[in-house]
Structures are given as C-alpha cells and as structure tokens.
C-alpha cells in the first residue's frame, strides 16, 4: 500500500515589489531572464501566493514568444 508524502518547498514570499519586478521582466525580451522569472512565478504558485496578473502576463508575453528553446533549457 502506498503512503502519502508531503513536499515542502521553501520560498521567500517577498513583497508586491517582487511581483512587479517579475511582471516587468516577463514583459522584456531576454529569454534567460524570462526563464528565471518563470521559476520564481512557479515558486510563488507552489506557495499559493501567485497574484492573478502574473498568470495573465505569462499568457500575453511568454507563450507567444518565438524563443521557447531558451525557456525550455532553463526549466
């Protein structure tokens, strides 16, 4: 029989300024920075701290990007 297992992921929640920085960097054109910001957004999501505007920004600026290789290699 399988037993349940918990996963704890520590991430400093930061502040609204952190969310604004992530949003601004996702709107930029550098694929490496976008990949790093996706990591931070996922960490916020795992800690149930993701504001809705981050998801909208990802849909608007990251998904239509032509450079998915840089994002995929850094994830």
Secondary structure, DSSP 8 states (H G I E B T S, - for coil): ---------------HHHHHHHHHHHHSS-HHHHHHHHHHHHHHHHTT---HHHHHHIIIIITT-S-HHHHHHH-
